[in-house]
Amino acid sequence: MSMRHILKARRGAAAVVMTATLALTVAACGTGQQKDEPSKTAAPKPGASGDGSGTVVPDTSTTLATVKGPKDIDLIINTVKREAGGFVTVNGQMKNNGSAAFYDMSAWRGTEKEVMGGGISVAGATLVDKTGKKRYYILRDTEGRCLCTSGLDKIDPGKSIPVFFQFPAPPDATTEVDFQLPTFPAAAVKISG
């Protein structure tokens, strides 16, 4: 076989390999979402379930505590659950009992520099273990975003919005903690699970 035929065969084989690689790459990336683009379907928050329409429905069958906040806002704590993996999830609702929309939520995000630029959230919440004399702050993901409800803008009159908060778990012997959120008094709650 001549050198010309060998080179021609090699170029053809290289073209086939490049085409196959390109086809596999396009197929693998064919989800239509960018890497940084959030999913259009939100995963249910811990302790909540979906209603089939993509809306998160919190578990409101129990009420562990209700605390009065500013301007007719109530924080209703429904569950405080110890989860596998070493964290505690607090689920609840913010309810506007007033006759006007409530917008003044900026204090809820706390004063930590890391969460100041992340929009309005409930990242200022803490759990206090009085027995162990330790305060637990909201968990963060690898990009510094709180593992809590964020993107808050208002609560309409007569409406409730679901909220969740995730903290490092206190020792197993700790069964009661004080939950604190800026502008609300502390609430003593029992940890289940």
N, C-alpha and C positions, 0 to 999 in steps of 0.2 A: 504494500500500500504506500502511496506517495505521501510526502510530508504535507502537501496541500489538503489531501483527503482527511488526514489525521487532525489537522487544525480545524477544518470545517466541522468534523464530528465533535470535537471538544467544544467549539462555540455553540453548536446545537444543543449539546448536553447541558452546558452552562445556562443557556436560555430556558430550557425546560425546568431546571432547578430554580432559577430566579422567578419564573412564572408561578411555580408551585408554592414557593415561599411567599410571594406577594398575595396569592389567593388565600393561603392559610392566615396571613396577617389580617387581611380584610375581613375574613370570616370571623376571626377572634374578636375583632373590634366592632363588629356589626350590631352592637346593642343600641346604638344611636345616642348614647349618653357620653359626655365628656367625663374624664376622670374626676374633675373637681365639681361637676354638676350634681346637686343633690337628687336623690331619687324622687320621682313624682309621687310615689306611694310611700307614705311615712310608715315606719314600723310602729306597732303599738307601743306605748310607753309601758314601763313595768307596772304591773298591777292593774292594767286596763285591758279592755278587749275592743275589737272593732264591731261596728254595727252593720258591716257588709258594704257600706258606701265609702270606706276609706276614712271615716271619722272615728277618732278615738273616744271610747265611752269609758269614763272612770268607774271603778267599783265604788259605789256610794251606799252599799248595803249596811255599812257600819260607820259610826262617827266616834272617833277617839277623843277629839277635842274641837272646840270652836272658840276662836279668839277674835275679838273686835279690833279692827285696825282703823286707819284714817277714813273719814268721810263715808261712813256706812258700809265699809268693806269688811267682810268676814272671811277669815281663813279657816276652812273646815278641813281637818285632818282625818282621812278615812282609814288609811293603813300605814303601819310602820313595820316593815318586814325585813328580817335578816335573810339575805340571799346567799346562795352558794357562790363562792368566789371572793368572799371577804368584804362585802359591802351591805349597807342598809338602804332600802328604798322607802321614801316617804311619799305617799300619794294623797292628794287632796283636791280642793277646789277653792277658788277665790270667787266670792259671791258679792255682787253689788246690790245692796238693799236700798240704795238711794234712788232719786228721781232723775239724776243726771249721769252722763257717761263719766267714768273715772279714768284719768290719764296719768296721775302723779305716781308712777311706779319706779322712778329712777333710783330711789334709795334701796330698793329690793335687791339690786345687783351687787351691793356691797362696795367696799373701797379698795379691794385688791387691784393693783395695776393690770394684772393679767386679764381681768374680766371687764375692765372699764370700756374697752373699745368694741366689745362684742354685742352691743345693742342691749335692750332692756331684757333682763332675765331675773331669776330668783336666786342668783349665785351668792347673795349675801347671807343665806341661811346657814345656821350651824346647829350641831347637836352637842349638848353638854352632858357629860357623864360626871355627875356630882360625886359619886362614890370613888371613881377612879381619878377625879380631879383633872379631867382632860376635855378639851374642846375639839370637835371634829368639823372640818370645813368641807364644802362641796367638792366632789371629785372632778377632775378635769381630764379631757382626752389628750392625745399627744400633741394637738395643736393649741392647747390652752382653753378650749371651749368647755363650759361647765356641763356636767352631766345632770342637767336640770332643765326646766322649762325656760325657753328663751324666745325672742321675737315678739314679746308682748308690746301692745300699743294702747289698748283701751279695754275697759270692761263696760259694756252697755248696761243701762239701768235694768234691774230685775233679772240679770243674766249671771251665769256662773261660767268660769273657765277652768278646765282641769289643769293641775300643776303637779310636777313630780320633782324630787330631789334625791340625789344619791350621795352617800357619805361612806367613808371607810367604816367598817364595823367595829364597834367597841368589843372588848373581851366577851366571851360567851356568858360569863357570870353576870354581866350587866343586862338587866331586863327592862330598866326604865331610864329614860333620858329626858332632858328638856330640849324642846325644839324651839329655835329662835329665828325670826326673820325681822330685819329692820322695819320699824314703824308698828310692829305688833308686840304684845307682851309674850313672854315665854309660856309654853304649854308643856306640861308634864305628860309624856306618852309612854305606853308600854310597847316593847319590841316583841313581835311574834316571829315564829319560825325558828 
